[in-house]
Amino acid sequence: MKGYLVVIDSDIENRAKLEEISDRMVPVIAKSGGKYLARGGPVSAVAGDIEPGRVMVVEFDSVEKAQALLAQPEVGERVHERHAVATVNAFVVSGL
């Protein structure tokens, strides 16, 4: 069963820094077998309380592979940096 990493950034304080952090994740995600389905394009909120400024969706072969990405020390560093410039909500979702 596929696994999806969904990251929603809101209250972005430094968009340029956030893009730099995201760009450094591209090779890490690729090496982990992830495939971007959405990455930083325009977002339209249609329901709920989150005002998304940026959304990323990455597909993996399994939930376990998505979770393994998040367990990598380099990814932990990027997550810490990301939280310094935006409010971050992230989820790993099981797919069909």
Sequence and secondary structure as in RCSB ss.txt:
>XXXX:A:sequence
MKGYLVVIDSDIENRAKLEEISDRMVPVIAKSGGKYLARGGPVSAVAGDIEPGRVMVVEFDSVEKAQALLAQPEV
GERVHERHAVATVNAFVVSGL
>XXXX:A:secstr
  EEEEEEEES S HHHHHHHHHHHHHHHHHTT EEEEES      SSS   SEEEEEEESSHHHHHHHHTSHHH
HHHHHHHHHHSEEEEEEEE  
